[in-house]
C-alpha cells in the first residue's frame, strides 16, 4: 500500500531556508514515507514521527485510515521539544487538514 505524502505550507517554507545539500536529501523523504511511513523515530504516539536530516529534524503525522502522511514541521535540536509540543497542540487541526486533502486527492 502506498501512502499519499503531503507537506504543509509551514513545512515547505521551512525547508526553503535549508542548505542545498539538506534540501536534496529532504526531497527524497516523501518517496520513502509513501512506501514505509513508520520509518523514523516514534514520538509519544505511534502516528507522530521524526526523521533526522543532518542536524535538522522533520516531523510528520501518519493517518492510516486516510492512507496519508502529513509532513508538518522541522526543527533543530534546541527547538525540538517546543516544536513537538506545538504539533501535539495542533493534532485536531492537522487531522482536519489531512481529511480535506484526502477528499481532494481521492
Backbone atoms as SQL, in Angstrom:
CREATE TABLE atoms (id INTEGER PRIMARY KEY, chain TEXT, resi INTEGER, resn TEXT, atom TEXT, x REAL, y REAL, z REAL);
INSERT INTO atoms VALUES
  (1, 'A', 1, 'UNK', 'N', 0.851, -1.181, 0.000),
  (2, 'A', 1, 'UNK', 'CA', 0.000, 0.000, 0.000),
  (3, 'A', 1, 'UNK', 'C', 0.896, 1.244, 0.000),
  (4, 'A', 2, 'UNK', 'N', 0.594, 2.159, -0.880),
  (5, 'A', 2, 'UNK', 'CA', 1.340, 3.417, -0.958),
  (6, 'A', 2, 'UNK', 'C', 0.515, 4.529, -0.304),
  (7, 'A', 3, 'UNK', 'N', 1.149, 5.288, 0.520),
  (8, 'A', 3, 'UNK', 'CA', 0.516, 6.428, 1.172),
  (9, 'A', 3, 'UNK', 'C', 0.737, 7.682, 0.334),
  (10, 'A', 4, 'UNK', 'N', -0.219, 8.599, 0.398),
  (11, 'A', 4, 'UNK', 'CA', -0.010, 9.944, -0.142),
  (12, 'A', 4, 'UNK', 'C', 0.833, 10.687, 0.890),
  (13, 'A', 5, 'UNK', 'N', 1.794, 11.457, 0.427),
  (14, 'A', 5, 'UNK', 'CA', 2.639, 12.227, 1.338),
  (15, 'A', 5, 'UNK', 'C', 2.515, 13.699, 0.950),
  (16, 'A', 6, 'UNK', 'N', 2.055, 14.512, 1.890),
  (17, 'A', 6, 'UNK', 'CA', 1.803, 15.929, 1.645),
  (18, 'A', 6, 'UNK', 'C', 2.546, 16.750, 2.695),
  (19, 'A', 7, 'UNK', 'N', 3.201, 17.801, 2.251),
  (20, 'A', 7, 'UNK', 'CA', 3.853, 18.728, 3.171),
  (21, 'A', 7, 'UNK', 'C', 2.967, 19.940, 3.384),
  (22, 'A', 8, 'UNK', 'N', 2.852, 20.388, 4.623),
  (23, 'A', 8, 'UNK', 'CA', 2.081, 21.604, 4.904),
  (24, 'A', 8, 'UNK', 'C', 2.851, 22.812, 4.387),
  (25, 'A', 9, 'UNK', 'N', 2.164, 23.930, 4.249),
  (26, 'A', 9, 'UNK', 'CA', 2.824, 25.170, 3.816),
  (27, 'A', 9, 'UNK', 'C', 3.937, 25.565, 4.787),
  (28, 'A', 10, 'UNK', 'N', 3.700, 25.371, 6.067),
  (29, 'A', 10, 'UNK', 'CA', 4.711, 25.689, 7.074),
  (30, 'A', 10, 'UNK', 'C', 5.983, 24.886, 6.816),
  (31, 'A', 11, 'UNK', 'N', 5.827, 23.601, 6.619),
  (32, 'A', 11, 'UNK', 'CA', 6.972, 22.733, 6.343),
  (33, 'A', 11, 'UNK', 'C', 7.697, 23.171, 5.072),
  (34, 'A', 12, 'UNK', 'N', 6.945, 23.432, 4.017),
  (35, 'A', 12, 'UNK', 'CA', 7.554, 23.814, 2.741),
  (36, 'A', 12, 'UNK', 'C', 8.336, 25.127, 2.855),
  (37, 'A', 13, 'UNK', 'N', 7.807, 26.075, 3.630),
  (38, 'A', 13, 'UNK', 'CA', 8.524, 27.342, 3.847),
  (39, 'A', 13, 'UNK', 'C', 9.803, 27.120, 4.650),
  (40, 'A', 14, 'UNK', 'N', 9.729, 26.241, 5.651),
  (41, 'A', 14, 'UNK', 'CA', 10.892, 25.988, 6.500),
  (42, 'A', 14, 'UNK', 'C', 12.041, 25.366, 5.705),
  (43, 'A', 15, 'UNK', 'N', 11.750, 24.428, 4.817),
  (44, 'A', 15, 'UNK', 'CA', 12.851, 23.775, 4.095),
  (45, 'A', 15, 'UNK', 'C', 13.461, 24.685, 3.021),
  (46, 'A', 16, 'UNK', 'N', 12.742, 25.735, 2.642),
  (47, 'A', 16, 'UNK', 'CA', 13.314, 26.694, 1.690),
  (48, 'A', 16, 'UNK', 'C', 14.576, 27.346, 2.251),
  (49, 'A', 17, 'UNK', 'N', 14.679, 27.439, 3.569),
  (50, 'A', 17, 'UNK', 'CA', 15.814, 28.086, 4.231),
  (51, 'A', 17, 'UNK', 'C', 17.016, 27.136, 4.385),
  (52, 'A', 18, 'UNK', 'N', 16.822, 25.871, 4.070),
  (53, 'A', 18, 'UNK', 'CA', 17.866, 24.875, 4.271),
  (54, 'A', 18, 'UNK', 'C', 18.966, 24.995, 3.227),
  (55, 'A', 19, 'UNK', 'N', 20.111, 24.407, 3.519),
  (56, 'A', 19, 'UNK', 'CA', 21.214, 24.360, 2.562),
  (57, 'A', 19, 'UNK', 'C', 20.819, 23.492, 1.369),
  (58, 'A', 20, 'UNK', 'N', 21.500, 23.691, 0.262),
  (59, 'A', 20, 'UNK', 'CA', 21.210, 22.921, -0.955),
  (60, 'A', 20, 'UNK', 'C', 21.329, 21.417, -0.687),
  (61, 'A', 21, 'UNK', 'N', 22.362, 21.033, 0.029),
  (62, 'A', 21, 'UNK', 'CA', 22.594, 19.615, 0.327),
  (63, 'A', 21, 'UNK', 'C', 21.440, 19.020, 1.140),
  (64, 'A', 22, 'UNK', 'N', 21.026, 19.714, 2.193),
  (65, 'A', 22, 'UNK', 'CA', 19.914, 19.226, 3.020),
  (66, 'A', 22, 'UNK', 'C', 18.605, 19.199, 2.234),
  (67, 'A', 23, 'UNK', 'N', 18.389, 20.189, 1.367),
  (68, 'A', 23, 'UNK', 'CA', 17.172, 20.201, 0.535),
  (69, 'A', 23, 'UNK', 'C', 17.131, 18.975, -0.373),
  (70, 'A', 24, 'UNK', 'N', 18.270, 18.639, -0.967),
  (71, 'A', 24, 'UNK', 'CA', 18.321, 17.465, -1.845),
  (72, 'A', 24, 'UNK', 'C', 17.981, 16.197, -1.066),
  (73, 'A', 25, 'UNK', 'N', 18.470, 16.101, 0.152),
  (74, 'A', 25, 'UNK', 'CA', 18.182, 14.936, 0.990),
  (75, 'A', 25, 'UNK', 'C', 16.703, 14.887, 1.368),
  (76, 'A', 26, 'UNK', 'N', 16.154, 16.027, 1.807),
  (77, 'A', 26, 'UNK', 'CA', 14.761, 16.040, 2.269),
  (78, 'A', 26, 'UNK', 'C', 13.783, 15.804, 1.112),
  (79, 'A', 27, 'UNK', 'N', 14.166, 16.136, -0.102),
  (80, 'A', 27, 'UNK', 'CA', 13.277, 15.913, -1.247),
  (81, 'A', 27, 'UNK', 'C', 13.074, 14.427, -1.533),
  (82, 'A', 28, 'UNK', 'N', 13.944, 13.577, -1.018),
  (83, 'A', 28, 'UNK', 'CA', 13.795, 12.125, -1.182),
  (84, 'A', 28, 'UNK', 'C', 12.849, 11.533, -0.134),
  (85, 'A', 29, 'UNK', 'N', 12.597, 12.278, 0.927),
  (86, 'A', 29, 'UNK', 'CA', 11.795, 11.772, 2.046),
  (87, 'A', 29, 'UNK', 'C', 10.375, 11.373, 1.660),
  (88, 'A', 30, 'UNK', 'N', 9.634, 12.174, 0.874),
  (89, 'A', 30, 'UNK', 'CA', 8.264, 11.760, 0.551),
  (90, 'A', 30, 'UNK', 'C', 8.160, 10.388, -0.104),
  (91, 'A', 31, 'UNK', 'N', 9.079, 10.057, -1.001),
  (92, 'A', 31, 'UNK', 'CA', 9.031, 8.733, -1.628),
  (93, 'A', 31, 'UNK', 'C', 9.262, 7.625, -0.617),
  (94, 'A', 32, 'UNK', 'N', 10.190, 7.857, 0.320),
  (95, 'A', 32, 'UNK', 'CA', 10.455, 6.857, 1.361),
  (96, 'A', 32, 'UNK', 'C', 9.230, 6.676, 2.255),
  (97, 'A', 33, 'UNK', 'N', 8.609, 7.804, 2.629),
  (98, 'A', 33, 'UNK', 'CA', 7.444, 7.727, 3.512),
  (99, 'A', 33, 'UNK', 'C', 6.231, 7.115, 2.816),
  (100, 'A', 34, 'UNK', 'N', 6.127, 7.305, 1.516),
  (101, 'A', 34, 'UNK', 'CA', 4.980, 6.747, 0.776),
  (102, 'A', 34, 'UNK', 'C', 4.960, 5.226, 0.882),
  (103, 'A', 35, 'UNK', 'N', 6.127, 4.606, 0.845),
  (104, 'A', 35, 'UNK', 'CA', 6.168, 3.147, 0.908),
  (105, 'A', 35, 'UNK', 'C', 6.340, 2.618, 2.330),
  (106, 'A', 36, 'UNK', 'N', 6.923, 3.421, 3.220),
  (107, 'A', 36, 'UNK', 'CA', 7.106, 2.986, 4.602),
  (108, 'A', 36, 'UNK', 'C', 6.983, 4.183, 5.549),
  (109, 'A', 37, 'UNK', 'N', 5.760, 4.562, 5.901),
  (110, 'A', 37, 'UNK', 'CA', 5.573, 5.750, 6.741),
  (111, 'A', 37, 'UNK', 'C', 6.091, 5.590, 8.168),
  (112, 'A', 38, 'UNK', 'N', 6.300, 4.359, 8.615),
  (113, 'A', 38, 'UNK', 'CA', 6.723, 4.154, 10.002),
  (114, 'A', 38, 'UNK', 'C', 8.243, 4.146, 10.164),
  (115, 'A', 39, 'UNK', 'N', 8.957, 4.626, 9.163),
  (116, 'A', 39, 'UNK', 'CA', 10.391, 4.840, 9.303),
  (117, 'A', 39, 'UNK', 'C', 10.574, 6.069, 10.202),
  (118, 'A', 40, 'UNK', 'N', 11.729, 6.265, 10.725),
  (119, 'A', 40, 'UNK', 'CA', 11.915, 7.414, 11.614),
  (120, 'A', 40, 'UNK', 'C', 11.590, 7.050, 13.049),
  (121, 'A', 41, 'UNK', 'N', 11.859, 7.966, 13.935),
  (122, 'A', 41, 'UNK', 'CA', 11.679, 7.717, 15.367),
  (123, 'A', 41, 'UNK', 'C', 10.281, 8.087, 15.820),
  (124, 'A', 42, 'UNK', 'N', 9.684, 7.202, 16.619),
  (125, 'A', 42, 'UNK', 'CA', 8.359, 7.460, 17.190),
  (126, 'A', 42, 'UNK', 'C', 8.480, 8.469, 18.321),
  (127, 'A', 43, 'UNK', 'N', 7.523, 9.397, 18.381),
  (128, 'A', 43, 'UNK', 'CA', 7.498, 10.424, 19.426),
  (129, 'A', 43, 'UNK', 'C', 6.147, 10.374, 20.150),
  (130, 'A', 44, 'UNK', 'N', 6.101, 9.846, 21.328),
  (131, 'A', 44, 'UNK', 'CA', 4.908, 9.819, 22.179),
  (132, 'A', 44, 'UNK', 'C', 3.760, 8.973, 21.632),
  (133, 'A', 45, 'UNK', 'N', 3.470, 9.066, 20.340),
  (134, 'A', 45, 'UNK', 'CA', 2.359, 8.343, 19.732),
  (135, 'A', 45, 'UNK', 'C', 2.880, 7.586, 18.518),
  (136, 'A', 46, 'UNK', 'N', 2.248, 6.475, 18.198),
  (137, 'A', 46, 'UNK', 'CA', 2.676, 5.680, 17.038),
  (138, 'A', 46, 'UNK', 'C', 2.616, 6.509, 15.749),
  (139, 'A', 47, 'UNK', 'N', 1.667, 7.413, 15.646),
  (140, 'A', 47, 'UNK', 'CA', 1.449, 8.162, 14.405),
  (141, 'A', 47, 'UNK', 'C', 2.260, 9.460, 14.319),
  (142, 'A', 48, 'UNK', 'N', 2.992, 9.824, 15.369),
  (143, 'A', 48, 'UNK', 'CA', 3.830, 11.034, 15.369),
  (144, 'A', 48, 'UNK', 'C', 5.291, 10.605, 15.287),
  (145, 'A', 49, 'UNK', 'N', 5.959, 11.029, 14.226),
  (146, 'A', 49, 'UNK', 'CA', 7.326, 10.584, 13.965),
  (147, 'A', 49, 'UNK', 'C', 8.242, 11.738, 13.615),
  (148, 'A', 50, 'UNK', 'N', 9.547, 11.469, 13.759),
  (149, 'A', 50, 'UNK', 'CA', 10.542, 12.434, 13.291),
  (150, 'A', 50, 'UNK', 'C', 11.601, 11.685, 12.505),
  (151, 'A', 51, 'UNK', 'N', 12.140, 12.366, 11.527),
  (152, 'A', 51, 'UNK', 'CA', 13.231, 11.832, 10.721),
  (153, 'A', 51, 'UNK', 'C', 14.349, 12.867, 10.764),
  (154, 'A', 52, 'UNK', 'N', 15.543, 12.425, 11.106),
  (155, 'A', 52, 'UNK', 'CA', 16.686, 13.342, 11.170),
  (156, 'A', 52, 'UNK', 'C', 17.323, 13.487, 9.804),
  (157, 'A', 53, 'UNK', 'N', 17.656, 14.714, 9.478),
  (158, 'A', 53, 'UNK', 'CA', 18.407, 15.017, 8.265),
  (159, 'A', 53, 'UNK', 'C', 19.527, 15.948, 8.701),
  (160, 'A', 54, 'UNK', 'N', 20.708, 15.392, 8.806),
  (161, 'A', 54, 'UNK', 'CA', 21.827, 16.166, 9.341),
  (162, 'A', 54, 'UNK', 'C', 21.519, 16.590, 10.766),
  (163, 'A', 55, 'UNK', 'N', 21.618, 17.884, 11.024),
  (164, 'A', 55, 'UNK', 'CA', 21.322, 18.418, 12.359),
  (165, 'A', 55, 'UNK', 'C', 19.851, 18.802, 12.515),
  (166, 'A', 56, 'UNK', 'N', 19.063, 18.611, 11.466),
  (167, 'A', 56, 'UNK', 'CA', 17.659, 19.024, 11.485),
  (168, 'A', 56, 'UNK', 'C', 16.746, 17.816, 11.679),
  (169, 'A', 57, 'UNK', 'N', 15.520, 18.117, 12.065),
  (170, 'A', 57, 'UNK', 'CA', 14.518, 17.075, 12.245),
  (171, 'A', 57, 'UNK', 'C', 13.269, 17.458, 11.459),
  (172, 'A', 58, 'UNK', 'N', 12.661, 16.447, 10.841),
  (173, 'A', 58, 'UNK', 'CA', 11.419, 16.632, 10.090),
  (174, 'A', 58, 'UNK', 'C', 10.350, 15.847, 10.842),
  (175, 'A', 59, 'UNK', 'N', 9.213, 16.499, 11.101),
  (176, 'A', 59, 'UNK', 'CA', 8.128, 15.885, 11.874),
  (177, 'A', 59, 'UNK', 'C', 6.946, 15.594, 10.970),
  (178, 'A', 60, 'UNK', 'N', 6.353, 14.420, 11.166),
  (179, 'A', 60, 'UNK', 'CA', 5.203, 14.058, 10.342),
  (180, 'A', 60, 'UNK', 'C', 4.208, 13.209, 11.116),
  (181, 'A', 61, 'UNK', 'N', 2.980, 13.251, 10.627),
  (182, 'A', 61, 'UNK', 'CA', 1.865, 12.518, 11.229),
  (183, 'A', 61, 'UNK', 'C', 1.359, 11.496, 10.221),
  (184, 'A', 62, 'UNK', 'N', 1.050, 10.308, 10.708),
  (185, 'A', 62, 'UNK', 'CA', 0.586, 9.227, 9.840),
  (186, 'A', 62, 'UNK', 'C', -0.896, 8.985, 10.110),
  (187, 'A', 63, 'UNK', 'N', -1.679, 9.029, 9.050),
  (188, 'A', 63, 'UNK', 'CA', -3.123, 8.763, 9.142),
  (189, 'A', 63, 'UNK', 'C', -3.411, 7.494, 8.332),
  (190, 'A', 64, 'UNK', 'N', -3.360, 6.337, 9.014),
  (191, 'A', 64, 'UNK', 'CA', -3.581, 5.055, 8.334),
  (192, 'A', 64, 'UNK', 'C', -4.933, 4.993, 7.653),
  (193, 'A', 65, 'UNK', 'N', -5.971, 5.476, 8.351),
  (194, 'A', 65, 'UNK', 'CA', -7.330, 5.377, 7.810),
  (195, 'A', 65, 'UNK', 'C', -7.485, 6.192, 6.517),
  (196, 'A', 66, 'UNK', 'N', -6.650, 7.193, 6.323),
  (197, 'A', 66, 'UNK', 'CA', -6.699, 8.027, 5.112),
  (198, 'A', 66, 'UNK', 'C', -5.592, 7.657, 4.123),
  (199, 'A', 67, 'UNK', 'N', -4.704, 6.749, 4.545),
  (200, 'A', 67, 'UNK', 'CA', -3.519, 6.387, 3.762),
  (201, 'A', 67, 'UNK', 'C', -2.743, 7.640, 3.375),
  (202, 'A', 68, 'UNK', 'N', -2.488, 8.476, 4.397),
  (203, 'A', 68, 'UNK', 'CA', -1.864, 9.775, 4.163),
  (204, 'A', 68, 'UNK', 'C', -0.815, 10.069, 5.237),
  (205, 'A', 69, 'UNK', 'N', 0.290, 10.657, 4.800),
  (206, 'A', 69, 'UNK', 'CA', 1.320, 11.156, 5.709),
  (207, 'A', 69, 'UNK', 'C', 1.364, 12.663, 5.534),
  (208, 'A', 70, 'UNK', 'N', 1.244, 13.392, 6.626),
  (209, 'A', 70, 'UNK', 'CA', 1.271, 14.847, 6.602),
  (210, 'A', 70, 'UNK', 'C', 2.575, 15.306, 7.259),
  (211, 'A', 71, 'UNK', 'N', 3.469, 15.893, 6.438),
  (212, 'A', 71, 'UNK', 'CA', 4.723, 16.422, 6.971),
  (213, 'A', 71, 'UNK', 'C', 4.425, 17.836, 7.458),
  (214, 'A', 72, 'UNK', 'N', 4.644, 18.074, 8.757),
  (215, 'A', 72, 'UNK', 'CA', 4.117, 19.300, 9.356),
  (216, 'A', 72, 'UNK', 'C', 5.144, 20.340, 9.779),
  (217, 'A', 73, 'UNK', 'N', 6.369, 19.934, 10.101),
  (218, 'A', 73, 'UNK', 'CA', 7.316, 20.920, 10.649),
  (219, 'A', 73, 'UNK', 'C', 8.743, 20.397, 10.600),
  (220, 'A', 74, 'UNK', 'N', 9.671, 21.323, 10.863),
  (221, 'A', 74, 'UNK', 'CA', 11.080, 20.973, 11.036),
  (222, 'A', 74, 'UNK', 'C', 11.599, 21.718, 12.259),
  (223, 'A', 75, 'UNK', 'N', 12.725, 21.260, 12.766),
  (224, 'A', 75, 'UNK', 'CA', 13.378, 22.000, 13.846),
  (225, 'A', 75, 'UNK', 'C', 14.825, 21.571, 13.944),
  (226, 'A', 76, 'UNK', 'N', 15.565, 22.323, 14.734),
  (227, 'A', 76, 'UNK', 'CA', 16.898, 21.918, 15.138),
  (228, 'A', 76, 'UNK', 'C', 16.782, 21.250, 16.498),
  (229, 'A', 77, 'UNK', 'N', 17.896, 20.795, 17.029),
  (230, 'A', 77, 'UNK', 'CA', 17.883, 20.104, 18.326),
  (231, 'A', 77, 'UNK', 'C', 17.364, 21.004, 19.450),
  (232, 'A', 78, 'UNK', 'N', 17.772, 22.277, 19.463),
  (233, 'A', 78, 'UNK', 'CA', 17.390, 23.126, 20.599),
  (234, 'A', 78, 'UNK', 'C', 15.904, 23.487, 20.605),
  (235, 'A', 79, 'UNK', 'N', 15.235, 23.481, 19.451),
  (236, 'A', 79, 'UNK', 'CA', 13.791, 23.783, 19.391),
  (237, 'A', 79, 'UNK', 'C', 12.942, 22.510, 19.374),
  (238, 'A', 80, 'UNK', 'N', 13.581, 21.369, 19.474),
  (239, 'A', 80, 'UNK', 'CA', 12.883, 20.097, 19.279),
  (240, 'A', 80, 'UNK', 'C', 11.648, 19.953, 20.168),
  (241, 'A', 81, 'UNK', 'N', 11.803, 20.137, 21.474),
  (242, 'A', 81, 'UNK', 'CA', 10.667, 19.905, 22.369),
  (243, 'A', 81, 'UNK', 'C', 9.554, 20.913, 22.151),
  (244, 'A', 82, 'UNK', 'N', 9.894, 22.163, 21.918),
  (245, 'A', 82, 'UNK', 'CA', 8.868, 23.179, 21.664),
  (246, 'A', 82, 'UNK', 'C', 8.090, 22.847, 20.387),
  (247, 'A', 83, 'UNK', 'N', 8.793, 22.368, 19.373),
  (248, 'A', 83, 'UNK', 'CA', 8.128, 22.007, 18.114),
  (249, 'A', 83, 'UNK', 'C', 7.200, 20.813, 18.320),
  (250, 'A', 84, 'UNK', 'N', 7.668, 19.806, 19.038),
  (251, 'A', 84, 'UNK', 'CA', 6.837, 18.625, 19.315),
  (252, 'A', 84, 'UNK', 'C', 5.596, 19.027, 20.116),
  (253, 'A', 85, 'UNK', 'N', 5.774, 19.860, 21.120),
  (254, 'A', 85, 'UNK', 'CA', 4.636, 20.321, 21.935),
  (255, 'A', 85, 'UNK', 'C', 3.631, 21.076, 21.067),
  (256, 'A', 86, 'UNK', 'N', 4.115, 21.921, 20.176),
  (257, 'A', 86, 'UNK', 'CA', 3.234, 22.671, 19.278),
  (258, 'A', 86, 'UNK', 'C', 2.449, 21.719, 18.372),
  (259, 'A', 87, 'UNK', 'N', 3.112, 20.721, 17.829),
  (260, 'A', 87, 'UNK', 'CA', 2.429, 19.739, 16.969),
  (261, 'A', 87, 'UNK', 'C', 1.325, 19.037, 17.760),
  (262, 'A', 88, 'UNK', 'N', 1.627, 18.628, 18.984),
  (263, 'A', 88, 'UNK', 'CA', 0.622, 17.947, 19.816),
  (264, 'A', 88, 'UNK', 'C', -0.586, 18.839, 20.065),
  (265, 'A', 89, 'UNK', 'N', -0.357, 20.143, 20.262),
  (266, 'A', 89, 'UNK', 'CA', -1.467, 21.078, 20.483),
  (267, 'A', 89, 'UNK', 'C', -2.339, 21.222, 19.230),
  (268, 'A', 90, 'UNK', 'N', -1.764, 20.949, 18.064),
  (269, 'A', 90, 'UNK', 'CA', -2.464, 21.146, 16.791),
  (270, 'A', 90, 'UNK', 'C', -3.012, 19.848, 16.195),
  (271, 'A', 91, 'UNK', 'N', -3.029, 18.752, 16.940),
  (272, 'A', 91, 'UNK', 'CA', -3.481, 17.465, 16.396),
  (273, 'A', 91, 'UNK', 'C', -4.811, 17.555, 15.662),
  (274, 'A', 92, 'UNK', 'N', -5.794, 18.198, 16.281),
  (275, 'A', 92, 'UNK', 'CA', -7.132, 18.268, 15.666),
  (276, 'A', 92, 'UNK', 'C', -7.100, 19.053, 14.354),
  (277, 'A', 93, 'UNK', 'N', -6.394, 20.164, 14.365),
  (278, 'A', 93, 'UNK', 'CA', -6.284, 20.981, 13.151),
  (279, 'A', 93, 'UNK', 'C', -5.589, 20.192, 12.028),
  (280, 'A', 94, 'UNK', 'N', -4.524, 19.477, 12.377),
  (281, 'A', 94, 'UNK', 'CA', -3.827, 18.675, 11.365),
  (282, 'A', 94, 'UNK', 'C', -4.725, 17.568, 10.828),
  (283, 'A', 95, 'UNK', 'N', -5.534, 16.982, 11.707),
  (284, 'A', 95, 'UNK', 'CA', -6.437, 15.921, 11.242),
  (285, 'A', 95, 'UNK', 'C', -7.457, 16.481, 10.251),
  (286, 'A', 96, 'UNK', 'N', -7.975, 17.666, 10.524),
  (287, 'A', 96, 'UNK', 'CA', -8.911, 18.301, 9.588),
  (288, 'A', 96, 'UNK', 'C', -8.240, 18.570, 8.243),
  (289, 'A', 97, 'UNK', 'N', -7.006, 19.049, 8.282),
  (290, 'A', 97, 'UNK', 'CA', -6.253, 19.301, 7.048),
  (291, 'A', 97, 'UNK', 'C', -6.075, 17.989, 6.280),
  (292, 'A', 98, 'UNK', 'N', -5.695, 16.935, 6.991),
  (293, 'A', 98, 'UNK', 'CA', -5.489, 15.629, 6.351),
  (294, 'A', 98, 'UNK', 'C', -6.780, 15.117, 5.712),
  (295, 'A', 99, 'UNK', 'N', -7.899, 15.294, 6.405),
  (296, 'A', 99, 'UNK', 'CA', -9.184, 14.843, 5.855),
  (297, 'A', 99, 'UNK', 'C', -9.555, 15.627, 4.599),
  (298, 'A', 100, 'UNK', 'N', -9.320, 16.944, 4.605),
  (299, 'A', 100, 'UNK', 'CA', -9.606, 17.761, 3.413),
  (300, 'A', 100, 'UNK', 'C', -8.742, 17.336, 2.237),
  (301, 'A', 101, 'UNK', 'N', -7.452, 17.112, 2.507),
  (302, 'A', 101, 'UNK', 'CA', -6.537, 16.683, 1.448),
  (303, 'A', 101, 'UNK', 'C', -6.973, 15.335, 0.897),
  (304, 'A', 102, 'UNK', 'N', -7.338, 14.444, 1.778),
  (305, 'A', 102, 'UNK', 'CA', -7.747, 13.100, 1.375),
  (306, 'A', 102, 'UNK', 'C', -8.954, 13.140, 0.440),
  (307, 'A', 103, 'UNK', 'N', -9.904, 14.024, 0.737),
  (308, 'A', 103, 'UNK', 'CA', -11.088, 14.158, -0.119),
  (309, 'A', 103, 'UNK', 'C', -10.716, 14.732, -1.482),
  (310, 'A', 104, 'UNK', 'N', -9.738, 15.645, -1.504),
  (311, 'A', 104, 'UNK', 'CA', -9.332, 16.277, -2.768),
  (312, 'A', 104, 'UNK', 'C', -8.584, 15.314, -3.673),
  (313, 'A', 105, 'UNK', 'N', -7.788, 14.412, -3.095),
  (314, 'A', 105, 'UNK', 'CA', -6.951, 13.527, -3.913),
  (315, 'A', 105, 'UNK', 'C', -7.598, 12.176, -4.207),
  (316, 'A', 106, 'UNK', 'N', -8.747, 11.885, -3.603),
  (317, 'A', 106, 'UNK', 'CA', -9.370, 10.583, -3.884),
  (318, 'A', 106, 'UNK', 'C', -10.287, 10.645, -5.073);
